[in-house]
Amino acid sequence: MHKKAKIDRRTFVKQVAAAGAAGMAAGAPALMAQSSPNDTIHVAMIGVGTRGFYLMQKFQEIEGVIVDTVCDLYDGNLKRAREHSKNDKLKTTKVWEDVVADPDIDAVVIATPDFWHAPMTIGAAENKKDVYVEKGWCVSLDQAKAMRKAVLENRIVMQLGHQYNSIGYFHKAREIYRSGKLGKVTNIRLIIDRTRAWPEWQFFQYYNVIEMPKDAGPDTIDWERFIKAAPVKRPFDAERFFLWRKWFEYGTGIAGDLMSHLWDSANMVAGMGIPETAVTQGGVYFWKDGRDAPDTWHVLFDYPKQDLIVTFASTFNNTHYGEVEQYLGREMTMEVSPDFCRTYAPEWKPEFKERRKKADAMARQVGIAPGDFPVPPVYSMKEDEVQVSSHQQNFIDCVRSRAMPRCGVHRAFEEAATVLMSVEAYKRETKVCWDPEKEEIVS
């Protein structure tokens, strides 16, 4: 895009911000549904390690998007990004502040360790850059409030990277849930179990790379920039740079890495919002490799005013149940994951006995125990039944239209508060409560 068009877009965003100040006070929508004059969206990637490299490739596939700049603190990540860039003029840097200040950039994609999400998102918002930022949103409640303020006051588009919002199965689940067909739902169970031959979170540059890069060292990693936002200024440690999820200094462990996905998608489906109370149990029970972020995480979120409990369970030493969300209704049970959406008839009704009898007969025909043959679902969604654009495409569409994306700032704040409630309950070893007036976590 030529220079004048870029200036036009900057002017456009400033006009939106100015027009929005009074609207915010009056309770108007956070974004204005107008079209951006930009045809081409110029994107910068901040963080091109494991997740960021994946996102870089996804954004490069979107029509009308150019990835102009990549920023990372490890030379190996920058080298790989250059090798896979579709832009011959790609710029690389280790200084994220320069990226968000660049007048030629429209939007930034933040895929850094979680403790950097807040300063980068706020910095981008203050420079009127739209933001796609990975989960968990942040590592403290003060950060969440500051991020929300920056996003709303600067009227930017902000998409949180919970891609389940852009998977058809969850859209179908939301339709079924809100139709009332499940009957009264008093329990939503969220389960995600994982295990490998090596410890969970042990990956370098990509999920299937389990060995430290041979060139990883103080000459190739800008460690001082990495720890600048960290609560503890430690000496160089390549393991902490790559495997940061293992320590609470840099993130929120399972809570922000995995639970946030399932809880946010349940919030998309059921709209329950921030829980009233949370209790957490867990610890480092299996992978005793120096981590302090637990490998076992069980949380009970209570919503007494909604007659609802949401539970989350995760372990890193067994994957028998894998990943599933269960919505336990009086009239029907619904299960959903990134791979399916299905409903089951209620077992308490007399007609279920006939379904069980047919399943048992089928089991005997194939020579297995009757109880081992499940009663089939009443409904199972076909893969292409619901068409949804990708999470990245939705963000770019909203950059152009100025509409609220699927996982915008308000949902992001709810995610952050809920994740942090579970962490605080674990650290305080007690039940914590949400004060909706003060927006604080209290014991």
C-alpha positions, 0 to 999 in steps of 0.5 A: 500500500502506498504511503497516503493510504497508510496515513488515511487509515491512521487518521481513520482510527484516530477519528474512531477513537475521538468519536468513541470517547463520548460513546463509551461514557454513554454505554455505546458499543466498544467499536464502530461498525464502519469500514476501514479505507485500507484494502491491504492490512500490514501485520507485524508478528511479535514472537515467532516461536512455536505458536507465533510461527504457526500464526505467521503462516496462517496470516500469510494465507489471508488475502489482502494481508502482508506480514511486514515485520517479525520480532523475536529475541532468538536468532533461530526464530528470526532466521526461520521466519525469514526462510518462510516469509512470503514477503521479500522485504520482511523486516526483522528486529528484537525491539518490540517497542519499535514495532508497535510505533511503526506507522506502516503497521496496521495490526500486531500479532502477539505470541510471546510468553504470557508475562509480556502480553500486557505491556505489548498489548497496551503499547500497541493500543496506545499506538493505535495498532489493532491486536491479536494476542494469544491466551492466557490474556495476562498474569495479573488482575491489574494487568487485565484492567489496564489492558481493557482500559487501553483497548477501549480508550484507544478504540482498537480491535482486539482478538484473544487467541481462543480459536475454539470460537472459530470452530463450527462444533462450538457454534453448533453447541451454542445453538443447541444450548441456547435453544433450551433443548438440554433442559436445565443444566446444572453442571458443565464438566471440562476435561483435558488430559495430556501425556507424552513420552517426554514432559508436557511443555517440553518443546523448542520452536515447534511442538514436535521438537523436544531437543534444545537448539544447539546454538541456544545461548547468550549470543543468540538469545537477548536474555536481558530483554526477555526478563525485563518484564519478569518479577525475578531477574535471573541469570541466563537460562535457555530452558526458562526462555523456551520452556517458560510455561513450567514456571509461574514467573512467566505464566499461569500454568495449566490455568492459562495454557489449557483451562482457558481454552475450555472455559472460554469456549464454555463461556461462548456456549453458555454465557455464564461469565466470571464465577462467584467462587473458585476452589483449586486443587493440584500440584506437581505430582508426576513431572518433577523436573524443576517446574513449579507450575502444577502438572495436575489442576482441578478447579470448581467454579460455582455460579449459585445465582445461575444454579450452575457449577463448572468443573475443570480437570487436567492431568499430564500423566494420562490421556485416556479421556483426552479432551471433552466438554460435557453439558449435563442437562435434565433433558439431554447431555451434550458433548463438544470438542474441537472434533465433535458436537453430539447429544445423548438422550436422558438416561433417567427416562423410560425410553432410554432403556430401549436404546440401552437394550439395542446397544447391548444386543449389538455388543453381543453380536460382535462378541463384547460385553454389553456395557462396553458398547455405548448407547449412540448419540441422538445427534452427531454433527457432520464436519461441514455442517456449520461453516465458520471463518478462521479465528485469524480471518475473523480478526482481519475482517474486524480490522476492516469493519471495526466490529467486535471480534468473536473473542473481544476485550470483554470476553478476554477480561472474563477469561483473565479474571477466571483464570486468575481466580483459579491461580489465587485459590491454589496459591492461597490454599482456600476458596476465593470469591469474585467481588463484581463491584470492586472487580477484585478477587477476595478470600 
